[in-house]
Amino acid sequence: MTIALGSFGPGRLLYGSDWPLAELGGGAAPWKSALEALLDGLSASERARVFGGNAADVYSLS
């Protein structure tokens, strides 16, 4: 994650749960919690970009 964040920044990363495969590793919630911990040093707005804002922009969602 450090490499991806350093290379692309929070304005270019998109969160994906990898469902249904995530269910094999305990479900999506533990994976999301792990990513939240990795992104703990980002501001609230930067985390919001990674967890949905960037995807909304890329896919023209409102």
N, CA, C and O atoms as a Maestro MAE file, in Angstrom:
{
 s_m_m2io_version
 :::
 2.0.0
}

f_m_ct {
 s_m_title
 :::
 protein
 m_atom[248] {
  # First column is atom index #
  i_m_mmod_type
  r_m_x_coord
  r_m_y_coord
  r_m_z_coord
  i_m_residue_number
  s_m_chain_name
  s_m_pdb_residue_name
  s_m_pdb_atom_name
  i_m_atomic_number
  :::
  1 25 0.813 -1.185 0.000 1 A "MET " " N  " 7
  2 3 0.000 0.000 0.000 1 A "MET " " CA " 6
  3 2 0.864 1.258 0.000 1 A "MET " " C  " 6
  4 15 0.520 2.256 -0.634 1 A "MET " " O  " 8
  5 25 1.965 1.205 0.701 2 A "THR " " N  " 7
  6 3 2.848 2.363 0.758 2 A "THR " " CA " 6
  7 2 3.354 2.724 -0.637 2 A "THR " " C  " 6
  8 15 3.440 3.901 -0.986 2 A "THR " " O  " 8
  9 25 3.686 1.714 -1.426 3 A "ILE " " N  " 7
  10 3 4.176 1.973 -2.778 3 A "ILE " " CA " 6
  11 2 3.067 2.564 -3.638 3 A "ILE " " C  " 6
  12 15 3.292 3.536 -4.360 3 A "ILE " " O  " 8
  13 25 1.872 1.987 -3.567 4 A "ALA " " N  " 7
  14 3 0.745 2.498 -4.360 4 A "ALA " " CA " 6
  15 2 0.413 3.926 -3.951 4 A "ALA " " C  " 6
  16 15 0.209 4.785 -4.809 4 A "ALA " " O  " 8
  17 25 0.358 4.182 -2.670 5 A "LEU " " N  " 7
  18 3 0.035 5.525 -2.188 5 A "LEU " " CA " 6
  19 2 1.117 6.510 -2.584 5 A "LEU " " C  " 6
  20 15 0.811 7.631 -2.991 5 A "LEU " " O  " 8
  21 25 2.371 6.116 -2.473 6 A "GLY " " N  " 7
  22 3 3.469 6.991 -2.860 6 A "GLY " " CA " 6
  23 2 3.528 7.242 -4.361 6 A "GLY " " C  " 6
  24 15 3.898 8.331 -4.801 6 A "GLY " " O  " 8
  25 25 3.164 6.238 -5.139 7 A "SER " " N  " 7
  26 3 3.220 6.357 -6.591 7 A "SER " " CA " 6
  27 2 2.044 7.122 -7.174 7 A "SER " " C  " 6
  28 15 2.219 7.933 -8.084 7 A "SER " " O  " 8
  29 25 0.858 6.871 -6.662 8 A "PHE " " N  " 7
  30 3 -0.353 7.433 -7.259 8 A "PHE " " CA " 6
  31 2 -1.037 8.498 -6.413 8 A "PHE " " C  " 6
  32 15 -1.753 9.343 -6.951 8 A "PHE " " O  " 8
  33 25 -0.830 8.472 -5.090 9 A "GLY " " N  " 7
  34 3 -1.476 9.425 -4.201 9 A "GLY " " CA " 6
  35 2 -2.936 9.068 -3.966 9 A "GLY " " C  " 6
  36 15 -3.512 8.276 -4.713 9 A "GLY " " O  " 8
  37 25 -3.531 9.644 -2.939 10 A "PRO " " N  " 7
  38 3 -4.914 9.313 -2.597 10 A "PRO " " CA " 6
  39 2 -5.927 9.778 -3.634 10 A "PRO " " C  " 6
  40 15 -7.075 9.334 -3.617 10 A "PRO " " O  " 8
  41 25 -5.522 10.661 -4.530 11 A "GLY " " N  " 7
  42 3 -6.441 11.139 -5.551 11 A "GLY " " CA " 6
  43 2 -6.586 10.210 -6.743 11 A "GLY " " C  " 6
  44 15 -7.371 10.477 -7.653 11 A "GLY " " O  " 8
  45 25 -5.818 9.101 -6.740 12 A "ARG " " N  " 7
  46 3 -5.875 8.181 -7.888 12 A "ARG " " CA " 6
  47 2 -6.091 6.733 -7.482 12 A "ARG " " C  " 6
  48 15 -6.095 5.854 -8.344 12 A "ARG " " O  " 8
  49 25 -6.271 6.458 -6.192 13 A "LEU " " N  " 7
  50 3 -6.503 5.088 -5.737 13 A "LEU " " CA " 6
  51 2 -7.994 4.847 -5.552 13 A "LEU " " C  " 6
  52 15 -8.728 5.737 -5.123 13 A "LEU " " O  " 8
  53 25 -8.439 3.628 -5.881 14 A "LEU " " N  " 7
  54 3 -9.839 3.241 -5.712 14 A "LEU " " CA " 6
  55 2 -9.896 2.007 -4.831 14 A "LEU " " C  " 6
  56 15 -9.135 1.059 -5.027 14 A "LEU " " O  " 8
  57 25 -10.792 2.018 -3.869 15 A "TYR " " N  " 7
  58 3 -11.009 0.862 -3.008 15 A "TYR " " CA " 6
  59 2 -11.916 -0.132 -3.720 15 A "TYR " " C  " 6
  60 15 -12.910 0.254 -4.336 15 A "TYR " " O  " 8
  61 25 -11.574 -1.400 -3.633 16 A "GLY " " N  " 7
  62 3 -12.427 -2.466 -4.141 16 A "GLY " " CA " 6
  63 2 -12.444 -3.593 -3.131 16 A "GLY " " C  " 6
  64 15 -11.394 -3.995 -2.631 16 A "GLY " " O  " 8
  65 25 -13.611 -4.104 -2.828 17 A "SER " " N  " 7
  66 3 -13.736 -5.123 -1.786 17 A "SER " " CA " 6
  67 2 -13.328 -6.513 -2.254 17 A "SER " " C  " 6
  68 15 -13.075 -7.385 -1.422 17 A "SER " " O  " 8
  69 25 -13.256 -6.745 -3.561 18 A "ASP " " N  " 7
  70 3 -12.925 -8.050 -4.124 18 A "ASP " " CA " 6
  71 2 -13.941 -9.116 -3.703 18 A "ASP " " C  " 6
  72 15 -13.606 -10.294 -3.579 18 A "ASP " " O  " 8
  73 25 -15.179 -8.684 -3.487 19 A "TRP " " N  " 7
  74 3 -16.226 -9.632 -3.178 19 A "TRP " " CA " 6
  75 2 -16.548 -10.412 -4.430 19 A "TRP " " C  " 6
  76 15 -16.549 -9.783 -5.488 19 A "TRP " " O  " 8
  77 25 -16.814 -11.672 -4.443 20 A "PRO " " N  " 7
  78 3 -17.021 -12.590 -3.318 20 A "PRO " " CA " 6
  79 2 -15.752 -13.270 -2.811 20 A "PRO " " C  " 6
  80 15 -15.805 -13.984 -1.810 20 A "PRO " " O  " 8
  81 25 -14.607 -13.064 -3.479 21 A "LEU " " N  " 7
  82 3 -13.381 -13.723 -3.030 21 A "LEU " " CA " 6
  83 2 -12.975 -13.317 -1.628 21 A "LEU " " C  " 6
  84 15 -12.351 -14.101 -0.913 21 A "LEU " " O  " 8
  85 25 -13.319 -12.104 -1.223 22 A "ALA " " N  " 7
  86 3 -12.979 -11.652 0.133 22 A "ALA " " CA " 6
  87 2 -13.645 -12.528 1.191 22 A "ALA " " C  " 6
  88 15 -13.153 -12.626 2.315 22 A "ALA " " O  " 8
  89 25 -14.751 -13.158 0.838 23 A "GLU " " N  " 7
  90 3 -15.438 -14.040 1.790 23 A "GLU " " CA " 6
  91 2 -14.557 -15.215 2.202 23 A "GLU " " C  " 6
  92 15 -14.715 -15.747 3.300 23 A "GLU " " O  " 8
  93 25 -13.642 -15.621 1.346 24 A "LEU " " N  " 7
  94 3 -12.740 -16.725 1.678 24 A "LEU " " CA " 6
  95 2 -11.755 -16.337 2.781 24 A "LEU " " C  " 6
  96 15 -11.233 -17.205 3.480 24 A "LEU " " O  " 8
  97 25 -11.503 -15.053 2.936 25 A "GLY " " N  " 7
  98 3 -10.553 -14.586 3.942 25 A "GLY " " CA " 6
  99 2 -11.228 -13.930 5.127 25 A "GLY " " C  " 6
  100 15 -10.606 -13.114 5.808 25 A "GLY " " O  " 8
  101 25 -12.485 -14.259 5.395 26 A "GLY " " N  " 7
  102 3 -13.163 -13.729 6.571 26 A "GLY " " CA " 6
  103 2 -14.177 -12.652 6.268 26 A "GLY " " C  " 6
  104 15 -14.784 -12.107 7.189 26 A "GLY " " O  " 8
  105 25 -14.379 -12.331 5.011 27 A "GLY " " N  " 7
  106 3 -15.366 -11.316 4.648 27 A "GLY " " CA " 6
  107 2 -14.720 -9.984 4.311 27 A "GLY " " C  " 6
  108 15 -13.533 -9.764 4.553 27 A "GLY " " O  " 8
  109 25 -15.526 -9.112 3.753 28 A "ALA " " N  " 7
  110 3 -15.026 -7.809 3.310 28 A "ALA " " CA " 6
  111 2 -14.675 -6.880 4.470 28 A "ALA " " C  " 6
  112 15 -13.774 -6.051 4.343 28 A "ALA " " O  " 8
  113 25 -15.368 -7.006 5.589 29 A "ALA " " N  " 7
  114 3 -15.147 -6.087 6.715 29 A "ALA " " CA " 6
  115 2 -13.706 -6.096 7.235 29 A "ALA " " C  " 6
  116 15 -13.140 -5.022 7.440 29 A "ALA " " O  " 8
  117 25 -13.088 -7.263 7.455 30 A "PRO " " N  " 7
  118 3 -11.695 -7.242 7.922 30 A "PRO " " CA " 6
  119 2 -10.729 -6.610 6.911 30 A "PRO " " C  " 6
  120 15 -9.778 -5.931 7.298 30 A "PRO " " O  " 8
  121 25 -10.976 -6.835 5.618 31 A "TRP " " N  " 7
  122 3 -10.126 -6.234 4.589 31 A "TRP " " CA " 6
  123 2 -10.268 -4.719 4.595 31 A "TRP " " C  " 6
  124 15 -9.280 -3.995 4.474 31 A "TRP " " O  " 8
  125 25 -11.512 -4.240 4.737 32 A "LYS " " N  " 7
  126 3 -11.720 -2.788 4.772 32 A "LYS " " CA " 6
  127 2 -11.080 -2.193 6.022 32 A "LYS " " C  " 6
  128 15 -10.482 -1.119 5.963 32 A "LYS " " O  " 8
  129 25 -11.202 -2.883 7.145 33 A "SER " " N  " 7
  130 3 -10.578 -2.398 8.380 33 A "SER " " CA " 6
  131 2 -9.065 -2.306 8.244 33 A "SER " " C  " 6
  132 15 -8.442 -1.363 8.730 33 A "SER " " O  " 8
  133 25 -8.481 -3.302 7.574 34 A "ALA " " N  " 7
  134 3 -7.032 -3.282 7.364 34 A "ALA " " CA " 6
  135 2 -6.634 -2.090 6.508 34 A "ALA " " C  " 6
  136 15 -5.646 -1.417 6.801 34 A "ALA " " O  " 8
  137 25 -7.393 -1.825 5.457 35 A "LEU " " N  " 7
  138 3 -7.074 -0.680 4.606 35 A "LEU " " CA " 6
  139 2 -7.279 0.635 5.358 35 A "LEU " " C  " 6
  140 15 -6.487 1.565 5.204 35 A "LEU " " O  " 8
  141 25 -8.330 0.718 6.168 36 A "GLU " " N  " 7
  142 3 -8.533 1.930 6.970 36 A "GLU " " CA " 6
  143 2 -7.336 2.178 7.873 36 A "GLU " " C  " 6
  144 15 -6.915 3.323 8.044 36 A "GLU " " O  " 8
  145 25 -6.785 1.121 8.450 37 A "ALA " " N  " 7
  146 3 -5.602 1.269 9.303 37 A "ALA " " CA " 6
  147 2 -4.399 1.747 8.488 37 A "ALA " " C  " 6
  148 15 -3.624 2.581 8.956 37 A "ALA " " O  " 8
  149 25 -4.240 1.221 7.271 38 A "LEU " " N  " 7
  150 3 -3.126 1.631 6.420 38 A "LEU " " CA " 6
  151 2 -3.255 3.088 5.972 38 A "LEU " " C  " 6
  152 15 -2.251 3.765 5.749 38 A "LEU " " O  " 8
  153 25 -4.487 3.560 5.842 39 A "LEU " " N  " 7
  154 3 -4.729 4.936 5.387 39 A "LEU " " CA " 6
  155 2 -4.913 5.907 6.551 39 A "LEU " " C  " 6
  156 15 -5.323 7.049 6.344 39 A "LEU " " O  " 8
  157 25 -4.621 5.475 7.745 40 A "ASP " " N  " 7
  158 3 -4.851 6.277 8.949 40 A "ASP " " CA " 6
  159 2 -4.139 7.632 8.911 40 A "ASP " " C  " 6
  160 15 -4.620 8.590 9.517 40 A "ASP " " O  " 8
  161 25 -3.029 7.730 8.229 41 A "GLY " " N  " 7
  162 3 -2.280 8.983 8.175 41 A "GLY " " CA " 6
  163 2 -2.849 10.006 7.203 41 A "GLY " " C  " 6
  164 15 -2.384 11.146 7.163 41 A "GLY " " O  " 8
  165 25 -3.851 9.614 6.418 42 A "LEU " " N  " 7
  166 3 -4.458 10.540 5.456 42 A "LEU " " CA " 6
  167 2 -5.534 11.383 6.131 42 A "LEU " " C  " 6
  168 15 -6.065 11.014 7.179 42 A "LEU " " O  " 8
  169 25 -5.841 12.499 5.525 43 A "SER " " N  " 7
  170 3 -6.933 13.327 6.029 43 A "SER " " CA " 6
  171 2 -8.264 12.643 5.735 43 A "SER " " C  " 6
  172 15 -8.322 11.712 4.932 43 A "SER " " O  " 8
  173 25 -9.316 13.097 6.374 44 A "ALA " " N  " 7
  174 3 -10.648 12.528 6.152 44 A "ALA " " CA " 6
  175 2 -11.068 12.667 4.692 44 A "ALA " " C  " 6
  176 15 -11.678 11.755 4.133 44 A "ALA " " O  " 8
  177 25 -10.750 13.786 4.079 45 A "SER " " N  " 7
  178 3 -11.133 13.980 2.672 45 A "SER " " CA " 6
  179 2 -10.324 13.072 1.747 45 A "SER " " C  " 6
  180 15 -10.852 12.601 0.740 45 A "SER " " O  " 8
  181 25 -9.059 12.817 2.068 46 A "GLU " " N  " 7
  182 3 -8.253 11.905 1.252 46 A "GLU " " CA " 6
  183 2 -8.772 10.470 1.371 46 A "GLU " " C  " 6
  184 15 -8.843 9.745 0.378 46 A "GLU " " O  " 8
  185 25 -9.131 10.067 2.590 47 A "ARG " " N  " 7
  186 3 -9.708 8.724 2.775 47 A "ARG " " CA " 6
  187 2 -11.023 8.601 2.022 47 A "ARG " " C  " 6
  188 15 -11.304 7.556 1.435 47 A "ARG " " O  " 8
  189 25 -11.827 9.648 2.032 48 A "ALA " " N  " 7
  190 3 -13.106 9.634 1.313 48 A "ALA " " CA " 6
  191 2 -12.885 9.491 -0.184 48 A "ALA " " C  " 6
  192 15 -13.689 8.855 -0.866 48 A "ALA " " O  " 8
  193 25 -11.808 10.070 -0.708 49 A "ARG " " N  " 7
  194 3 -11.484 9.912 -2.136 49 A "ARG " " CA " 6
  195 2 -11.209 8.440 -2.451 49 A "ARG " " C  " 6
  196 15 -11.738 7.899 -3.421 49 A "ARG " " O  " 8
  197 25 -10.379 7.797 -1.626 50 A "VAL " " N  " 7
  198 3 -10.022 6.396 -1.857 50 A "VAL " " CA " 6
  199 2 -11.245 5.489 -1.715 50 A "VAL " " C  " 6
  200 15 -11.418 4.561 -2.504 50 A "VAL " " O  " 8
  201 25 -12.089 5.745 -0.724 51 A "PHE " " N  " 7
  202 3 -13.225 4.873 -0.435 51 A "PHE " " CA " 6
  203 2 -14.484 5.207 -1.229 51 A "PHE " " C  " 6
  204 15 -15.566 4.749 -0.864 51 A "PHE " " O  " 8
  205 25 -14.382 5.977 -2.284 52 A "GLY " " N  " 7
  206 3 -15.571 6.193 -3.102 52 A "GLY " " CA " 6
  207 2 -15.532 7.404 -3.993 52 A "GLY " " C  " 6
  208 15 -16.070 7.365 -5.100 52 A "GLY " " O  " 8
  209 25 -14.920 8.468 -3.558 53 A "GLY " " N  " 7
  210 3 -14.916 9.696 -4.340 53 A "GLY " " CA " 6
  211 2 -14.217 9.547 -5.678 53 A "GLY " " C  " 6
  212 15 -14.702 10.040 -6.697 53 A "GLY " " O  " 8
  213 25 -13.072 8.864 -5.678 54 A "ASN " " N  " 7
  214 3 -12.347 8.671 -6.938 54 A "ASN " " CA " 6
  215 2 -13.151 7.803 -7.901 54 A "ASN " " C  " 6
  216 15 -13.221 8.100 -9.094 54 A "ASN " " O  " 8
  217 25 -13.753 6.741 -7.393 55 A "ALA " " N  " 7
  218 3 -14.565 5.868 -8.248 55 A "ALA " " CA " 6
  219 2 -15.752 6.622 -8.824 55 A "ALA " " C  " 6
  220 15 -16.099 6.439 -9.991 55 A "ALA " " O  " 8
  221 25 -16.375 7.466 -8.015 56 A "ALA " " N  " 7
  222 3 -17.519 8.252 -8.496 56 A "ALA " " CA " 6
  223 2 -17.083 9.158 -9.648 56 A "ALA " " C  " 6
  224 15 -17.818 9.333 -10.620 56 A "ALA " " O  " 8
  225 25 -15.900 9.724 -9.536 57 A "ASP " " N  " 7
  226 3 -15.396 10.588 -10.617 57 A "ASP " " CA " 6
  227 2 -15.050 9.765 -11.866 57 A "ASP " " C  " 6
  228 15 -15.438 10.129 -12.976 57 A "ASP " " O  " 8
  229 25 -14.323 8.662 -11.687 58 A "VAL " " N  " 7
  230 3 -13.882 7.841 -12.812 58 A "VAL " " CA " 6
  231 2 -15.069 7.283 -13.590 58 A "VAL " " C  " 6
  232 15 -15.066 7.270 -14.821 58 A "VAL " " O  " 8
  233 25 -16.089 6.818 -12.855 59 A "TYR " " N  " 7
  234 3 -17.239 6.181 -13.501 59 A "TYR " " CA " 6
  235 2 -18.416 7.118 -13.709 59 A "TYR " " C  " 6
  236 15 -19.510 6.684 -14.070 59 A "TYR " " O  " 8
  237 25 -18.184 8.415 -13.476 60 A "SER " " N  " 7
  238 3 -19.218 9.444 -13.663 60 A "SER " " CA " 6
  239 2 -20.501 9.126 -12.898 60 A "SER " " C  " 6
  240 15 -21.603 9.217 -13.438 60 A "SER " " O  " 8
  241 25 -20.333 8.753 -11.640 61 A "LEU " " N  " 7
  242 3 -21.456 8.460 -10.758 61 A "LEU " " CA " 6
  243 2 -21.824 9.713 -9.985 61 A "LEU " " C  " 6
  244 15 -20.973 10.560 -9.712 61 A "LEU " " O  " 8
  245 25 -23.065 9.822 -9.643 62 A "SER " " N  " 7
  246 3 -23.457 10.998 -8.854 62 A "SER " " CA " 6
  247 2 -23.951 10.600 -7.493 62 A "SER " " C  " 6
  248 15 -24.323 11.460 -6.695 62 A "SER " " O  " 8
  :::
 }
 m_bond[247] {
  # First column is bond index #
  i_m_from
  i_m_to
  i_m_order
  :::
  1 1 2 1
  2 2 3 1
  3 3 4 2
  4 3 5 1
  5 5 6 1
  6 6 7 1
  7 7 8 2
  8 7 9 1
  9 9 10 1
  10 10 11 1
  11 11 12 2
  12 11 13 1
  13 13 14 1
  14 14 15 1
  15 15 16 2
  16 15 17 1
  17 17 18 1
  18 18 19 1
  19 19 20 2
  20 19 21 1
  21 21 22 1
  22 22 23 1
  23 23 24 2
  24 23 25 1
  25 25 26 1
  26 26 27 1
  27 27 28 2
  28 27 29 1
  29 29 30 1
  30 30 31 1
  31 31 32 2
  32 31 33 1
  33 33 34 1
  34 34 35 1
  35 35 36 2
  36 35 37 1
  37 37 38 1
  38 38 39 1
  39 39 40 2
  40 39 41 1
  41 41 42 1
  42 42 43 1
  43 43 44 2
  44 43 45 1
  45 45 46 1
  46 46 47 1
  47 47 48 2
  48 47 49 1
  49 49 50 1
  50 50 51 1
  51 51 52 2
  52 51 53 1
  53 53 54 1
  54 54 55 1
  55 55 56 2
  56 55 57 1
  57 57 58 1
  58 58 59 1
  59 59 60 2
  60 59 61 1
  61 61 62 1
  62 62 63 1
  63 63 64 2
  64 63 65 1
  65 65 66 1
  66 66 67 1
  67 67 68 2
  68 67 69 1
  69 69 70 1
  70 70 71 1
  71 71 72 2
  72 71 73 1
  73 73 74 1
  74 74 75 1
  75 75 76 2
  76 75 77 1
  77 77 78 1
  78 78 79 1
  79 79 80 2
  80 79 81 1
  81 81 82 1
  82 82 83 1
  83 83 84 2
  84 83 85 1
  85 85 86 1
  86 86 87 1
  87 87 88 2
  88 87 89 1
  89 89 90 1
  90 90 91 1
  91 91 92 2
  92 91 93 1
  93 93 94 1
  94 94 95 1
  95 95 96 2
  96 95 97 1
  97 97 98 1
  98 98 99 1
  99 99 100 2
  100 99 101 1
  101 101 102 1
  102 102 103 1
  103 103 104 2
  104 103 105 1
  105 105 106 1
  106 106 107 1
  107 107 108 2
  108 107 109 1
  109 109 110 1
  110 110 111 1
  111 111 112 2
  112 111 113 1
  113 113 114 1
  114 114 115 1
  115 115 116 2
  116 115 117 1
  117 117 118 1
  118 118 119 1
  119 119 120 2
  120 119 121 1
  121 121 122 1
  122 122 123 1
  123 123 124 2
  124 123 125 1
  125 125 126 1
  126 126 127 1
  127 127 128 2
  128 127 129 1
  129 129 130 1
  130 130 131 1
  131 131 132 2
  132 131 133 1
  133 133 134 1
  134 134 135 1
  135 135 136 2
  136 135 137 1
  137 137 138 1
  138 138 139 1
  139 139 140 2
  140 139 141 1
  141 141 142 1
  142 142 143 1
  143 143 144 2
  144 143 145 1
  145 145 146 1
  146 146 147 1
  147 147 148 2
  148 147 149 1
  149 149 150 1
  150 150 151 1
  151 151 152 2
  152 151 153 1
  153 153 154 1
  154 154 155 1
  155 155 156 2
  156 155 157 1
  157 157 158 1
  158 158 159 1
  159 159 160 2
  160 159 161 1
  161 161 162 1
  162 162 163 1
  163 163 164 2
  164 163 165 1
  165 165 166 1
  166 166 167 1
  167 167 168 2
  168 167 169 1
  169 169 170 1
  170 170 171 1
  171 171 172 2
  172 171 173 1
  173 173 174 1
  174 174 175 1
  175 175 176 2
  176 175 177 1
  177 177 178 1
  178 178 179 1
  179 179 180 2
  180 179 181 1
  181 181 182 1
  182 182 183 1
  183 183 184 2
  184 183 185 1
  185 185 186 1
  186 186 187 1
  187 187 188 2
  188 187 189 1
  189 189 190 1
  190 190 191 1
  191 191 192 2
  192 191 193 1
  193 193 194 1
  194 194 195 1
  195 195 196 2
  196 195 197 1
  197 197 198 1
  198 198 199 1
  199 199 200 2
  200 199 201 1
  201 201 202 1
  202 202 203 1
  203 203 204 2
  204 203 205 1
  205 205 206 1
  206 206 207 1
  207 207 208 2
  208 207 209 1
  209 209 210 1
  210 210 211 1
  211 211 212 2
  212 211 213 1
  213 213 214 1
  214 214 215 1
  215 215 216 2
  216 215 217 1
  217 217 218 1
  218 218 219 1
  219 219 220 2
  220 219 221 1
  221 221 222 1
  222 222 223 1
  223 223 224 2
  224 223 225 1
  225 225 226 1
  226 226 227 1
  227 227 228 2
  228 227 229 1
  229 229 230 1
  230 230 231 1
  231 231 232 2
  232 231 233 1
  233 233 234 1
  234 234 235 1
  235 235 236 2
  236 235 237 1
  237 237 238 1
  238 238 239 1
  239 239 240 2
  240 239 241 1
  241 241 242 1
  242 242 243 1
  243 243 244 2
  244 243 245 1
  245 245 246 1
  246 246 247 1
  247 247 248 2
  :::
 }
}
